[in-house]
Amino acid sequence: MKHLLLLALLLSFSVSGIANDRLKQRIQKLFPGCEINESKTRDHFESCYEIKIDQLLDHKNPQAGTFKQRFFLFHADNKAPVHLETEGYWANAYTREPAKILKANQVTVEYRFYGESKPDVIPWKYLTNDQAIEDLHRIVVTLKNIYSGPWISSGISKGGETTIIYKHHYPTDCDVHIPYVAPIILDREDPRTEKHLKTTGSDACRLALHQFQRRCLERRDSMLVYLNDWAKKDNHSYTLATPIEALEYGVLEFTFSFWQWGGKCHEIPSANATTREHFEYVNALVGFDFYDDATFERLYPSYYQHELELGYYGFPTGHLDDLLTVVKDPDNMFFAPRDEEIVYNTEYMQPILEYVEGHGDRMIYVYGEYDTWYACSVHPSPLVDHLKMVLPGGSHSTRIANFPADQQQLIYDKLKEWLDVPVYPLESKK
């Protein structure tokens, strides 16, 4: 009996190995010259691959050259649904909610010029949303030669914006789109975010936040001592932003991050708290590593895009003007590539918003109520076949699993209706 079990196991490995080899051969044929590396198999997937393909720098001009773009392919079954994760930044190899809910294959595409999909020297003129959507379109159309099931795209935050823009550009590439906590921003400094900061939570909480910010700047010298000691200990370098610039921008950013990441009003250090406690609280919610040289360079592509097409937010300073010494006129252009002339395109996002609000069928929006980016959420017409889920008190970390089971069921019912496939409910997170 043991010999039979061993034989069956060996045959299973053999069949699986043959299937994997055939899949790799098909991928190599569809993407000539691609690099394929196997990665650890996880969850319901039979095989997992990291793939790098030659992607056009300019999809309208092949003569411009190519760059290596990375994506992950987690394979379950050729006939199963396919979940496309439209990253807004670098890609990570973990299983997303839609793939778990549908037992789907998963394709996670790294955004051009981020992570390992970055040329040695970034040709900034090719870092546009339109070019990034063409990257996705090419990968999806190509992989449809392998996968026959329905396609579902989703992304988180900037990746969710990518999902929405993809829906606008290629509305039939995917059958369902699920943008998570995705804003559609309509200005370089969208005033809706400032309004959100002035109205979210209680009056007492907002007052406590402002008083905390003021104390951080009033204790500037001591705060800088802690910042410099922390930077030295953790090996952070500050030349693109000086320590005092990092401190003032961190304090200015604080209220945005507080609501974005679900800060708790009762945890705000009081006037009796030590300066170390003030420093550590800002560092925990904002993170002063956000302003070090390594992060500056890592996020140059993001700020370039925000200042070119996507828009961003501003910094309310009225309650702090008398305490700011170096950041007198805070501007997110400070974080963008400094040798590039960037002119914001005021007309890019509005047509995309109008399209999804008026015609964006089969979309599920997931938001957290207190998340600052919720101020820039999409408001589809009642005539559009969609579902918008807003978690009360939720943050930028809101996911489907954070909703109560009965509200999750609304999502599962829509997926079954639109896709006609089985769904596998997630375990609710409290």
C-alpha positions in Angstrom: 0.0 0.0 0.0 2.9 2.4 0.9 4.4 1.6 -2.5 1.2 2.5 -4.3 0.9 5.8 -2.4 4.5 6.7 -3.2 3.9 5.9 -6.9 0.8 8.0 -7.0 2.7 10.9 -5.3 5.6 10.6 -7.8 3.1 10.5 -10.7 1.4 13.6 -9.3 4.8 15.5 -9.2 5.6 14.3 -12.7 2.3 15.5 -14.1 2.6 18.8 -12.3 6.1 19.3 -13.5 5.1 18.7 -17.1 2.2 21.1 -16.8 4.5 23.8 -15.3 7.0 23.2 -18.1 4.3 23.6 -20.7 3.0 26.8 -19.1 6.5 28.3 -19.0 7.0 27.4 -22.7 3.8 29.2 -23.6 4.8 32.3 -21.7 8.2 32.3 -23.4 6.5 32.0 -26.8 4.0 34.8 -26.0 6.7 37.1 -24.6 9.9 36.4 -26.6 13.1 36.9 -24.6 11.3 37.1 -21.3 13.0 36.0 -18.0 11.0 33.5 -15.9 11.9 32.6 -12.4 9.9 30.2 -10.2 8.9 31.5 -6.8 7.4 29.9 -3.8 4.0 28.3 -4.4 1.3 29.6 -2.0 -2.4 29.4 -1.2 -4.5 27.8 -3.9 -2.0 28.3 -6.7 -0.2 25.4 -8.4 2.8 27.4 -9.5 4.1 31.0 -9.1 6.5 32.9 -11.4 8.3 36.2 -11.5 8.5 37.3 -15.1 10.4 40.1 -16.8 9.4 41.1 -20.3 10.7 43.7 -22.8 8.1 46.5 -22.6 8.0 49.4 -25.0 9.0 52.8 -23.6 6.6 54.5 -26.0 3.7 52.4 -27.2 3.2 54.9 -30.1 6.8 54.7 -31.2 8.5 51.3 -30.9 11.7 52.9 -32.1 12.1 54.6 -28.7 13.3 51.3 -27.2 12.3 49.1 -24.4 12.7 48.5 -20.7 12.3 45.4 -18.5 8.9 45.2 -16.8 8.3 42.8 -14.0 5.1 41.0 -13.2 4.1 38.0 -11.1 2.0 35.2 -12.4 0.3 32.9 -9.9 -1.3 30.0 -11.8 -4.2 28.0 -10.5 -6.1 26.8 -13.6 -6.4 27.9 -17.3 -10.2 28.1 -17.0 -10.4 29.8 -13.6 -10.9 33.6 -13.3 -7.9 35.9 -13.5 -7.3 38.6 -11.0 -5.2 41.4 -12.4 -3.5 43.5 -9.7 -2.8 47.0 -11.1 0.0 48.2 -8.9 0.6 51.9 -8.6 4.2 51.4 -7.4 6.5 48.3 -7.1 5.1 44.8 -7.1 5.1 42.4 -4.2 4.4 38.6 -4.4 1.4 38.1 -2.1 -2.1 36.9 -2.7 -4.8 39.6 -3.0 -8.4 39.4 -1.8 -10.1 39.0 -5.1 -7.9 36.1 -6.0 -8.8 34.4 -2.7 -12.5 35.2 -3.1 -12.6 33.7 -6.6 -9.8 31.0 -6.3 -8.5 32.9 -9.3 -5.2 33.0 -11.1 -3.4 36.3 -10.2 -1.3 38.6 -12.3 0.5 41.4 -10.4 2.0 44.0 -12.7 4.7 46.4 -11.4 4.1 49.9 -12.5 6.6 51.2 -15.1 9.7 52.9 -13.7 9.2 51.5 -10.1 10.9 48.7 -8.3 12.7 46.4 -10.6 10.9 47.8 -13.7 13.1 50.8 -13.7 15.8 51.7 -16.2 19.1 52.9 -15.0 18.2 56.4 -16.0 14.5 57.2 -16.0 13.2 58.8 -19.3 10.6 60.9 -17.5 8.7 61.8 -20.6 7.5 58.2 -20.9 6.2 58.1 -17.3 2.6 58.8 -18.0 -0.6 57.0 -17.0 -1.5 56.4 -20.7 1.8 54.6 -21.3 1.3 52.5 -18.1 -2.3 51.5 -19.2 -0.8 50.3 -22.5 1.6 48.2 -20.5 -1.4 46.5 -18.8 -3.4 46.2 -22.0 -0.6 44.4 -23.7 0.0 42.0 -20.9 -3.8 41.2 -20.5 -4.4 40.7 -24.2 -1.4 38.4 -24.4 -2.2 36.3 -21.4 -5.8 35.8 -22.7 -4.2 33.3 -25.1 -3.6 31.1 -22.0 -6.6 32.0 -19.7 -10.2 31.6 -20.8 -12.0 32.7 -17.6 -13.3 36.1 -16.7 -10.9 38.9 -15.7 -11.1 41.1 -12.6 -8.8 44.0 -12.0 -8.1 45.7 -8.7 -5.6 48.0 -7.1 -5.0 49.8 -3.9 -4.6 53.6 -3.5 -2.5 54.8 -6.5 -2.9 51.2 -7.8 -6.7 51.7 -7.5 -6.4 54.9 -9.5 -4.7 52.8 -12.1 -7.6 50.4 -12.1 -10.1 53.3 -12.7 -8.0 54.8 -15.5 -7.7 51.3 -17.0 -11.4 50.9 -16.9 -11.8 54.3 -18.8 -9.2 53.4 -21.4 -10.1 49.8 -22.0 -13.6 49.2 -20.6 -13.9 45.6 -21.9 -10.4 44.2 -21.1 -11.7 43.1 -17.6 -15.2 42.0 -16.6 -15.1 43.6 -13.2 -12.9 46.4 -11.6 -12.4 46.7 -7.8 -10.5 49.9 -6.9 -9.6 50.0 -3.2 -9.3 53.4 -1.3 -8.7 55.1 -4.7 -9.0 58.8 -5.0 -9.7 60.7 -8.2 -7.9 64.0 -7.5 -8.8 67.0 -9.6 -6.1 69.6 -8.8 -2.4 69.8 -7.8 -3.7 70.6 -4.3 -7.3 69.3 -4.2 -9.2 71.4 -1.7 -11.5 68.5 -0.8 -8.7 67.0 1.3 -8.3 70.1 3.4 -12.1 70.2 3.9 -11.9 66.6 5.1 -9.3 67.5 7.6 -11.5 70.3 9.0 -14.6 68.2 9.3 -13.6 64.6 10.2 -13.9 63.5 13.8 -14.9 65.6 16.7 -14.1 69.3 17.3 -12.1 68.2 20.4 -10.1 65.7 18.4 -9.2 68.2 15.7 -8.2 70.8 18.3 -6.0 68.2 20.1 -4.3 67.5 16.7 -3.6 71.1 16.1 -2.3 71.6 19.6 -0.1 68.6 19.3 1.4 69.9 16.0 2.1 73.3 17.7 3.9 71.6 20.6 6.1 69.6 18.2 7.3 72.9 16.6 7.6 74.7 19.9 9.9 71.9 21.0 11.8 72.1 17.8 15.3 71.9 19.3 14.6 68.9 21.4 12.6 67.2 18.5 15.6 67.7 16.2 17.9 66.0 18.8 15.7 63.0 18.8 15.4 63.1 15.0 19.2 63.2 14.5 19.9 60.5 17.1 17.3 58.3 15.4 18.6 59.0 11.9 22.2 58.1 13.0 21.1 55.0 14.8 19.0 53.7 11.9 21.4 55.0 9.2 19.2 57.6 7.5 20.8 60.3 5.4 19.2 63.7 5.0 20.8 65.8 2.2 17.8 66.2 -0.2 15.8 67.4 2.7 17.6 68.7 5.8 16.6 67.5 9.2 14.7 70.7 10.0 12.9 70.4 6.7 12.0 66.8 7.5 10.8 67.8 10.9 8.5 70.6 9.6 7.2 68.6 6.7 6.5 65.7 9.0 4.6 67.9 11.4 2.6 69.5 8.5 1.8 66.0 7.2 0.7 64.7 10.5 -3.0 65.5 10.4 -3.3 63.9 6.9 -1.6 60.8 8.0 -3.5 60.7 11.3 -6.8 60.3 9.5 -5.4 58.3 6.6 -4.0 55.6 8.8 -6.7 55.4 11.5 -5.1 57.4 14.3 -6.9 57.2 17.6 -7.8 60.5 19.3 -7.2 59.2 22.8 -3.6 58.2 21.9 -2.5 61.8 20.9 0.2 62.7 23.5 -1.0 65.5 25.8 0.8 68.6 26.9 2.3 66.7 29.8 3.9 64.1 27.5 7.6 64.2 27.0 9.2 65.4 23.8 10.4 61.9 23.1 6.8 60.8 23.2 5.9 63.6 20.8 8.7 62.6 18.4 7.9 58.9 18.5 4.2 59.5 17.9 4.9 61.5 14.7 7.5 59.0 13.7 5.0 56.1 14.1 2.2 57.8 12.1 4.1 59.8 9.5 7.6 58.2 9.6 10.6 60.5 9.3 12.2 57.9 7.0 9.6 59.3 4.5 12.0 62.2 4.1 15.4 60.5 3.9 17.4 60.4 0.8 16.6 56.7 -0.1 12.8 57.4 0.1 13.2 60.6 -1.8 14.8 58.8 -4.7 12.4 55.8 -4.4 9.3 58.1 -4.7 10.5 60.5 -7.4 8.4 58.7 -9.9 5.3 59.0 -7.7 5.7 62.7 -7.1 6.4 63.2 -10.8 3.1 61.6 -11.7 1.1 63.4 -9.0 2.5 66.8 -10.1 2.1 66.0 -13.8 -1.4 64.3 -14.0 -2.7 62.7 -10.9 -2.9 65.7 -8.6 -2.3 65.6 -4.9 -3.1 67.5 -1.7 -1.9 70.6 0.1 -0.8 71.4 3.7 -3.0 73.5 5.9 -0.7 75.9 7.7 -3.0 78.6 9.2 -2.6 77.3 12.7 1.2 76.8 12.3 2.4 79.8 10.3 4.0 81.6 13.2 6.1 78.5 14.1 7.4 77.4 10.7 11.0 78.5 10.1 12.1 76.9 6.9 9.0 75.5 5.2 7.2 78.8 4.7 5.4 77.7 1.6 5.0 73.9 1.7 4.6 72.3 -1.7 4.8 68.7 -2.8 6.9 69.8 -5.8 9.7 69.8 -3.2 9.6 66.0 -3.4 9.5 65.7 -7.2 12.6 65.4 -9.5 14.3 68.7 -9.3 15.9 68.8 -12.7 12.6 68.2 -14.5 10.1 70.9 -15.6 6.7 69.5 -14.6 3.5 71.3 -15.7 0.3 69.9 -14.2 -2.3 68.8 -16.7 -5.6 70.1 -15.4 -7.6 68.3 -18.0 -6.4 64.7 -17.5 -8.5 63.3 -14.6 -11.8 65.0 -15.1 -12.9 63.0 -18.2 -11.9 59.8 -16.4 -14.1 60.7 -13.4 -17.0 61.7 -15.6 -16.8 58.4 -17.4 -16.8 56.1 -14.3 -19.4 58.1 -12.5 -21.7 58.0 -15.6 -20.8 54.8 -17.3 -18.6 52.7 -15.1 -20.7 49.5 -14.8 -19.4 46.5 -12.9 -17.2 48.4 -10.5 -16.9 47.8 -6.7 -15.4 50.7 -4.8 -13.9 50.1 -1.3 -13.3 53.1 1.0 -12.7 53.9 4.6 -14.7 56.8 6.0 -11.9 58.6 7.9 -9.3 58.1 5.2 -8.2 61.5 4.0 -8.3 60.2 0.4 -12.0 59.3 0.8 -12.6 63.1 0.3 -11.7 62.4 -3.4 -13.9 59.3 -3.8 -16.0 58.5 -6.8 -19.7 59.1 -6.7 -21.3 57.0 -9.4 -24.8 57.8 -10.8 -27.6 55.5 -9.4 -28.1 54.4 -13.0 -24.7 52.8 -13.1 -24.5 49.2 -12.1 -21.9 49.4 -9.3 -21.3 48.9 -5.6 -19.7 51.5 -3.3 -18.7 50.2 0.1 -17.6 52.7 2.8 -16.4 51.3 6.2 -17.5 53.6 9.0 -14.5 55.0 10.7 -12.3 53.1 8.3 -8.8 54.1 7.2 -6.6 53.8 4.1 -6.0 50.2 5.2 -9.7 49.3 4.6 -10.2 46.0 2.8 -13.2 43.7 2.0 -12.3 41.5 5.0 -12.8 44.5 7.3 -16.5 44.7 6.6 -19.1 42.7 8.6 -20.1 39.4 7.0 -23.5 40.8 5.8 -21.9 43.7 4.0 -19.2 41.4 2.5 -22.1 39.4 1.2 -23.2 42.3 -1.0 -19.9 42.1 -2.7 -20.0 38.4 -3.2 -23.6 38.6 -4.6 -22.4 41.2 -7.1 -19.4 39.1 -8.2 -21.7 36.0 -8.7 -24.2 38.1 -10.6 -21.6 39.7 -12.9 -19.2 36.8 -13.4 -21.4 33.7 -12.9 -18.6 31.9 -10.9 -18.4 30.5 -7.4 -17.2 32.8 -4.6 -15.3 31.8 -1.4 -16.0 34.2 1.5 -13.1 35.8 3.4 -12.8 35.5 7.1 -13.9 38.8 8.6 -11.3 40.9 10.4 -12.4 42.8 13.5 
